[in-house]
Amino acid sequence: MRVEVVDVGPRDGLQNESTTLSPETRAELCDRLAAAGVPRVETASFVNPKRVPQMAGAEEVLANLNRREGTGYAGLVLNEKGYERAVAAGVDEVRYAFPVTEEFAGRNQNTTVEDATALAGRIVERARLDGVRVSITLSAAFGCPFEGRVEPDHVLRIAGKVAESAPDEVVLADTIGVGVPSQVRELVAGVADLGVTAGCHFHDTRNTGMANAVAAIESGATVLDAAAGGTGGCPFAPRATGNIAIEDLVYLLHGMGHETGIDLDALIGVAAWMAEQLGKELPGQVYKAGNFEPVSG
């Protein structure tokens, strides 16, 4: 089975780092990921730079890309103004994200879950007219930093409303890394039953990210987010730490017989380069341990 791996490192990987990289360096990260065969890269977040200074210069990131055929370049948006900026900057894909809990939605985007869900439909409609791919991410789908447990039925009700507008995919995000495989199986199967492509976005805060990724694939997800070196976190979610490392994920998927189209050795080089840019060792394991040819069968 082919699994589409999306690197969100240039956005989610860097938005919570104490080191702020220039738009040119962030564009180089995108170029390196594309050269390794990553099919989709989340290049930037089109948000207010006063709130997330690490994401300042989103338009410059897009302008400095050396676009590679076969790679789609996405931008994260939280509202219609962000959508308009992203499309004007030339993204191939808009990824609209919103939390599924009221407290988080209010703190993160100054909105309600109902209004954010309605906006998802409008953004899908606009994206269709503008000819760009559109993905909807349901943040905090496995647990909220402010409200705690999130019931699966609640998430699936929202996913059902979002699915009515027929986005290219619905992504379930474990924003604070609290999910476990049993939750993943229930939610992914529920989204897949809606007739839309199911994706997942996992953080490894509690060391469950890889187990959740396997559960997601086995339950029908065909898209997984990850970040070079395992960087990442949410500035507005306390104690949220890094994404699952893309090189670790690709090693796992290849060993299980899945196709990704990604050159793992090149990806390991990207993670090592990323560690140099940030001046620290990153959480990812495979970029430090190296590749290994698994036993087949």
C-alpha positions in Angstrom: 0.0 0.0 0.0 1.2 3.5 -0.8 1.2 6.0 2.1 1.4 9.7 1.4 3.8 11.3 3.9 3.5 15.1 4.4 6.4 16.9 6.0 5.1 19.7 8.2 8.5 20.6 9.6 8.8 24.0 7.9 5.6 25.0 9.6 4.7 22.9 12.6 8.2 21.8 13.1 9.6 25.3 13.5 6.7 27.3 15.0 7.5 26.4 18.6 11.4 26.5 18.3 13.3 29.1 20.2 15.6 29.6 17.2 13.8 31.5 14.4 15.1 30.6 10.9 15.0 33.0 8.0 12.5 32.6 5.2 15.4 31.7 2.9 16.5 28.9 5.3 13.0 27.6 5.6 12.7 27.6 1.8 15.9 25.6 1.7 14.4 23.1 4.1 11.5 22.7 1.7 13.8 22.3 -1.2 15.8 19.6 0.6 12.6 17.7 1.5 11.4 17.9 -2.1 14.8 16.6 -3.3 14.4 13.6 -1.0 11.1 12.8 -2.7 8.7 14.0 -0.1 5.4 14.4 -2.1 3.9 17.2 0.0 5.5 19.8 2.1 3.7 22.2 4.5 5.8 25.3 3.7 4.5 28.0 6.0 1.7 29.2 8.2 -0.2 32.3 7.0 -1.0 33.7 10.4 -0.3 36.9 12.3 3.5 37.0 12.8 3.0 38.9 16.0 1.4 35.8 17.5 3.8 33.3 15.9 7.1 35.2 15.0 8.8 32.0 13.8 6.3 32.0 10.9 7.0 35.6 9.8 7.7 35.9 6.1 5.5 33.2 4.7 5.3 34.9 1.3 9.1 35.0 1.2 9.3 31.3 1.8 7.1 30.6 -1.1 9.0 33.1 -3.3 12.3 31.5 -2.5 11.3 27.9 -3.3 13.0 26.0 -6.1 9.8 24.1 -7.0 10.2 20.4 -7.8 7.9 18.6 -10.1 6.1 15.9 -8.2 6.0 17.9 -4.9 3.0 19.8 -3.7 3.6 22.9 -1.6 1.0 23.6 1.1 0.2 26.5 3.5 -1.6 26.3 6.8 -4.4 28.8 7.3 -6.7 29.6 10.3 -9.1 32.0 8.6 -10.2 33.5 5.3 -7.5 36.2 5.4 -4.9 33.5 5.8 -6.5 31.6 2.9 -6.3 34.7 0.7 -2.7 35.3 1.5 -1.8 31.6 0.9 -3.5 31.5 -2.5 -1.9 34.8 -3.5 1.5 33.5 -2.5 1.1 30.5 -4.9 0.5 27.5 -2.7 -0.7 24.3 -4.3 -2.7 23.3 -1.3 -4.5 25.1 1.6 -4.6 23.3 4.9 -7.2 24.8 7.1 -7.0 23.7 10.8 -9.3 24.3 13.7 -9.7 22.8 17.2 -12.7 20.7 18.0 -13.1 22.1 21.6 -14.5 25.5 22.5 -11.8 26.6 24.9 -9.0 25.8 22.5 -10.8 27.3 19.5 -11.3 30.5 21.4 -7.7 30.8 22.6 -6.1 29.7 19.3 -8.4 31.3 16.7 -10.8 33.5 18.6 -13.7 31.5 17.2 -16.3 28.9 18.2 -16.3 25.3 17.0 -19.6 26.0 15.1 -18.2 29.0 13.3 -14.9 27.2 12.5 -16.8 24.2 11.1 -18.9 26.5 8.9 -15.7 28.3 7.7 -14.3 24.9 6.6 -17.1 24.6 4.1 -16.5 28.1 2.8 -12.8 27.5 2.4 -13.4 24.2 0.6 -15.8 26.0 -1.8 -13.3 28.8 -2.4 -10.5 26.4 -3.0 -12.5 24.5 -5.6 -13.1 27.8 -7.5 -9.4 28.8 -7.1 -8.1 25.4 -8.3 -6.1 24.6 -5.2 -6.1 21.4 -3.2 -7.8 21.7 0.2 -7.3 19.7 3.4 -9.2 20.2 6.7 -7.4 19.4 10.0 -9.4 18.8 13.2 -7.0 19.8 16.0 -7.0 18.4 19.5 -9.1 15.5 18.2 -7.6 13.1 20.7 -7.5 15.4 23.7 -7.5 19.1 24.6 -5.0 20.9 26.8 -7.7 22.9 28.4 -10.8 20.7 28.4 -9.2 17.3 28.7 -10.8 14.3 27.2 -12.5 14.6 23.9 -15.2 12.1 23.1 -14.9 10.3 19.7 -18.6 10.9 18.9 -18.0 14.6 19.2 -15.0 14.5 16.8 -16.9 12.4 14.3 -19.9 14.7 14.4 -17.7 17.5 13.4 -15.9 15.4 10.8 -19.3 14.5 9.3 -20.2 18.2 8.9 -16.8 18.9 7.4 -17.1 16.0 5.0 -20.3 17.4 3.5 -18.2 19.9 1.6 -16.0 17.1 0.2 -12.5 18.4 1.0 -9.6 16.4 -0.4 -8.9 14.9 3.0 -9.8 15.2 6.7 -6.8 15.0 9.0 -7.2 14.0 12.7 -4.6 15.8 14.7 -3.3 14.7 18.1 -2.1 18.2 18.9 -0.8 17.5 22.4 0.3 13.9 21.9 -2.2 12.1 24.2 -3.8 9.6 21.8 -3.4 5.9 21.9 -4.0 3.3 19.2 -7.5 2.3 20.3 -8.6 5.9 19.9 -6.9 6.1 16.5 -8.6 3.0 15.2 -12.0 4.3 16.2 -11.6 7.8 14.8 -9.8 6.8 11.6 -12.4 4.2 10.8 -15.2 6.7 11.5 -13.7 9.3 9.1 -13.0 6.7 6.4 -16.7 5.6 6.7 -17.7 9.2 5.7 -16.2 8.6 2.3 -13.3 11.1 2.5 -9.6 10.4 2.6 -8.5 10.1 6.2 -5.2 11.5 7.4 -3.5 11.8 10.8 -1.1 14.2 12.5 0.7 12.8 15.5 2.9 14.3 18.2 5.2 12.0 20.2 4.7 13.8 23.5 4.0 10.6 25.4 5.9 8.2 23.2 2.8 6.9 21.4 3.3 8.6 18.0 4.7 5.6 16.1 2.2 3.1 17.6 -0.6 5.5 16.6 0.8 5.8 13.0 0.7 2.1 12.6 -2.8 1.9 14.0 -3.9 4.7 11.6 -2.6 2.9 8.5 -4.1 -0.4 9.6 -7.5 1.4 10.1 -7.7 3.1 6.7 -5.6 6.3 6.9 -3.5 6.9 3.7 -1.9 10.3 4.7 0.4 10.9 7.6 2.1 14.1 8.8 5.6 14.2 10.2 8.6 16.5 10.5 12.3 16.1 9.8 14.1 15.3 13.0 10.9 15.3 15.1 10.7 19.0 15.6 7.6 20.8 16.5 4.9 21.7 19.0 2.1 24.2 19.4 2.7 27.7 21.0 -0.8 27.7 22.3 -0.9 24.2 23.7 1.0 23.8 27.0 3.6 21.0 27.0 3.0 20.1 23.4 6.2 18.7 22.0 7.5 17.5 18.6 5.9 15.8 15.7 6.8 12.2 14.9 10.1 12.3 12.9 9.6 11.8 9.2 12.7 9.7 8.8 11.6 7.4 11.6 8.1 7.1 10.1 9.5 6.4 6.6 11.9 3.7 8.0 8.9 2.1 9.7 6.7 2.2 6.6 9.3 0.9 4.3 10.1 -1.9 6.7 6.4 -2.9 6.7 6.3 -3.0 2.9 4.5 0.3 2.3 5.5 2.6 -0.5 6.2 6.3 0.0 8.3 7.4 -3.0 10.8 8.9 -0.5 14.6 8.4 -0.4 15.2 7.6 3.2 19.0 8.1 3.1 18.4 11.6 1.6 15.8 12.2 4.3 18.3 11.3 7.0 20.6 13.9 5.6 17.8 16.5 5.8 17.3 15.8 9.5 21.0 16.1 10.2 21.1 19.4 8.4 18.0 20.5 10.4 19.8 19.7 13.6 22.7 21.9 12.5 20.4 24.8 11.7 18.8 24.7 15.1 22.0 24.0 16.9 20.9 21.0 18.9 20.2 17.3 18.8 16.7 16.5 17.6 14.3 13.9 19.0 14.4 11.7 15.9 16.2 8.4 16.1 16.9 7.1 12.6 18.9 10.2 11.6 21.3 9.3 14.5 21.2 5.5 14.2 21.2 5.3 10.4 19.3 3.2 7.9 19.1 -0.6 7.9 17.7 -3.1 5.4 14.9 -5.0 7.2 14.4 -8.7 6.8 11.6 -9.3 4.2 8.7 -11.6 4.8 
